[in-house]
Amino acid sequence: MSNTPSRREVDKTAILLMIFLCMIWGLQQTAIKAISADMAPVLQVGIRSVLAALVVGLIIIWQKDYSAFRKIPVFATLAVGIFFALEFLLTSEGLCFTSAAHMSIFLYTAPIFAALGLHVGLPEERLSSIQWIGIALAFLGVVASFAGPGSGMNDPALHYGWVGDILGLMAGASWGMTTLIIRFSNLSEAPATVTLFCQLTVASIILIPTAFLSHQTVFHPTPMVIFDFIFQLVIVSIVSFLIWFSLLRIYLASRLGALSLMTPIFGILFGAVLLHETLRPEFLFGSALILSGISLVSKKAVFKRKERHT
């Protein structure tokens, strides 16, 4: 019998927060790509991890959450930090080869990897047949969104785009692993600030030396770079992940992961607006599949609420 506390099905609050998070995460890849010529992607994620760790550390000091550090498992903390860093390293490297839209699509295969592990390891996270169909439908929608000639992969600048796509898929697997490690360890009960601080600290130790060793230290402090970087630091690295880890402590991770499949839609939209990527009919078709899949995944929670009120 699992000694982990039960999690709730998603409700209206969780859905609204996930829509907010998906918008932020969808914009993240575009933000990194937009200033990549003036600030190397690896350097971006490395410096923002350092600064975010300092900010989150100050929050922990203010909240006096020191005791939580004595309860977290060392091995799990190191493991989740390594996979967290690997996710951002693979993402930043992948963006050097492929488009922001493609990266959004392949990075957000993470819920599929997480759902597989959770389905096997935790009885409370097991998905029904219709929910698995929903996840499969949503994933097919993600693939269909850029499966046609509008994928942008005919662009000579993206001749090796398949390399970036593979790195994006590996980044998605790394993200899925962080979810599994947190849920299968005492990190799932640690305050969101403590979990995030540990991840950011380990990521900083890995990413900053990587940027220098790979000679990716280009930095031109233009107004656009400063504004973009502040967004990545405050909104992406601090606000969004604090909300995400808080949700993981309350709701079923597999349901949250399924909802996060909305992120590629926002990623493609932001790419179209900010990076002038063309929207194609396959995008609209894929969007319909993704929304249909998400509705199937959420159906179980809706039925349960109806039953409690009858």
Solvent accessible surface area in square Angstrom, and as a share of the most:
residue,aa,sasa,rsa
1,M,242,1.08
2,S,49,0.31
3,N,147,0.75
4,T,35,0.21
5,P,65,0.41
6,S,94,0.61
7,R,19,0.07
8,R,133,0.49
9,E,30,0.13
10,V,3,0.02
11,D,36,0.19
12,K,153,0.65
13,T,79,0.46
14,A,0,0.00
15,I,52,0.27
16,L,108,0.54
17,L,59,0.29
18,M,0,0.00
19,I,59,0.30
20,F,86,0.36
21,L,0,0.00
22,C,0,0.00
23,M,81,0.36
24,I,11,0.06
25,W,3,0.01
26,G,0,0.00
27,L,39,0.19
28,Q,8,0.03
29,Q,1,0.00
30,T,1,0.00
31,A,8,0.06
32,I,0,0.00
33,K,52,0.22
34,A,44,0.34
35,I,3,0.01
36,S,37,0.24
37,A,85,0.66
38,D,43,0.23
39,M,3,0.01
40,A,8,0.07
41,P,7,0.05
42,V,0,0.00
43,L,10,0.05
44,Q,0,0.00
45,V,1,0.00
46,G,0,0.00
47,I,53,0.27
48,R,3,0.01
49,S,3,0.02
50,V,52,0.30
51,L,67,0.33
52,A,0,0.00
53,A,9,0.07
54,L,111,0.55
55,V,57,0.33
56,V,0,0.00
57,G,14,0.14
58,L,118,0.59
59,I,46,0.23
60,I,6,0.03
61,I,98,0.50
62,W,198,0.70
63,Q,86,0.38
64,K,152,0.64
65,D,37,0.19
66,Y,112,0.42
67,S,51,0.33
68,A,12,0.09
69,F,72,0.30
70,R,194,0.71
71,K,151,0.64
72,I,23,0.12
73,P,40,0.25
74,V,113,0.65
75,F,169,0.71
76,A,11,0.08
77,T,14,0.08
78,L,90,0.45
79,A,18,0.14
80,V,1,0.00
81,G,0,0.00
82,I,86,0.44
83,F,56,0.23
84,F,5,0.02
85,A,0,0.00
86,L,64,0.32
87,E,9,0.04
88,F,9,0.04
89,L,35,0.18
90,L,16,0.08
91,T,3,0.02
92,S,0,0.00
93,E,46,0.21
94,G,0,0.00
95,L,2,0.01
96,C,73,0.44
97,F,74,0.31
98,T,0,0.00
99,S,11,0.07
100,A,1,0.00
101,A,0,0.00
102,H,10,0.05
103,M,1,0.00
104,S,0,0.00
105,I,5,0.03
106,F,57,0.24
107,L,3,0.02
108,Y,3,0.01
109,T,4,0.02
110,A,5,0.04
111,P,9,0.06
112,I,35,0.18
113,F,71,0.30
114,A,7,0.06
115,A,2,0.02
116,L,97,0.48
117,G,21,0.20
118,L,0,0.00
119,H,57,0.25
120,V,120,0.69
121,G,38,0.36
122,L,6,0.03
123,P,78,0.49
124,E,54,0.24
125,E,0,0.00
126,R,125,0.46
127,L,12,0.06
128,S,41,0.26
129,S,89,0.58
130,I,69,0.35
131,Q,0,0.00
132,W,66,0.23
133,I,102,0.52
134,G,0,0.00
135,I,4,0.02
136,A,52,0.41
137,L,47,0.23
138,A,1,0.00
139,F,66,0.27
140,L,102,0.51
141,G,0,0.00
142,V,1,0.01
143,V,65,0.37
144,A,19,0.15
145,S,2,0.01
146,F,24,0.10
147,A,74,0.57
148,G,24,0.23
149,P,100,0.63
150,G,16,0.15
151,S,15,0.10
152,G,32,0.31
153,M,51,0.23
154,N,129,0.66
155,D,65,0.34
156,P,117,0.74
157,A,88,0.68
158,L,27,0.13
159,H,130,0.58
160,Y,127,0.48
161,G,0,0.00
162,W,146,0.51
163,V,38,0.22
164,G,0,0.00
165,D,20,0.10
166,I,86,0.44
167,L,34,0.17
168,G,0,0.00
169,L,75,0.37
170,M,94,0.42
171,A,0,0.00
172,G,0,0.00
173,A,32,0.25
174,S,5,0.03
175,W,18,0.06
176,G,1,0.01
177,M,72,0.32
178,T,6,0.03
179,T,9,0.05
180,L,23,0.12
181,I,25,0.13
182,I,5,0.03
183,R,1,0.00
184,F,94,0.39
185,S,24,0.15
186,N,97,0.50
187,L,3,0.01
188,S,4,0.03
189,E,82,0.37
190,A,8,0.06
191,P,34,0.21
192,A,12,0.09
193,T,12,0.07
194,V,0,0.00
195,T,3,0.02
196,L,0,0.00
197,F,57,0.24
198,C,11,0.06
199,Q,1,0.01
200,L,3,0.01
201,T,46,0.27
202,V,20,0.11
203,A,0,0.00
204,S,14,0.09
205,I,118,0.60
206,I,56,0.28
207,L,0,0.00
208,I,43,0.22
209,P,60,0.38
210,T,36,0.21
211,A,0,0.00
212,F,122,0.51
213,L,145,0.72
214,S,49,0.32
215,H,156,0.70
216,Q,38,0.17
217,T,55,0.32
218,V,73,0.42
219,F,92,0.39
220,H,95,0.42
221,P,89,0.56
222,T,49,0.29
223,P,117,0.74
224,M,110,0.49
225,V,1,0.01
226,I,79,0.40
227,F,147,0.61
228,D,7,0.04
229,F,23,0.10
230,I,93,0.47
231,F,39,0.16
232,Q,0,0.00
233,L,24,0.12
234,V,64,0.37
235,I,56,0.29
236,V,0,0.00
237,S,3,0.02
238,I,13,0.06
239,V,50,0.29
240,S,0,0.00
241,F,10,0.04
242,L,36,0.18
243,I,38,0.19
244,W,12,0.04
245,F,11,0.05
246,S,47,0.30
247,L,6,0.03
248,L,4,0.02
249,R,105,0.38
250,I,72,0.37
251,Y,8,0.03
252,L,8,0.04
253,A,3,0.03
254,S,3,0.02
255,R,4,0.02
256,L,0,0.00
257,G,8,0.07
258,A,1,0.01
259,L,4,0.02
260,S,2,0.01
261,L,1,0.01
262,M,21,0.09
263,T,0,0.00
264,P,1,0.00
265,I,26,0.13
266,F,41,0.17
267,G,0,0.00
268,I,1,0.01
269,L,67,0.34
270,F,48,0.20
271,G,0,0.00
272,A,20,0.15
273,V,106,0.61
274,L,95,0.47
275,L,50,0.25
276,H,156,0.70
277,E,39,0.18
278,T,93,0.54
279,L,76,0.38
280,R,97,0.36
281,P,97,0.61
282,E,30,0.13
283,F,11,0.04
284,L,119,0.59
285,F,123,0.51
286,G,0,0.00
287,S,18,0.11
288,A,57,0.45
289,L,36,0.18
290,I,1,0.00
291,L,107,0.53
292,S,50,0.33
293,G,0,0.00
294,I,16,0.08
295,S,63,0.41
296,L,34,0.17
297,V,3,0.02
298,S,15,0.10
299,K,69,0.29
300,K,63,0.27
301,A,2,0.02
302,V,53,0.31
303,F,99,0.41
304,K,77,0.33
305,R,72,0.26
306,K,122,0.52
307,E,119,0.54
308,R,168,0.61
309,H,156,0.70
310,T,148,0.86
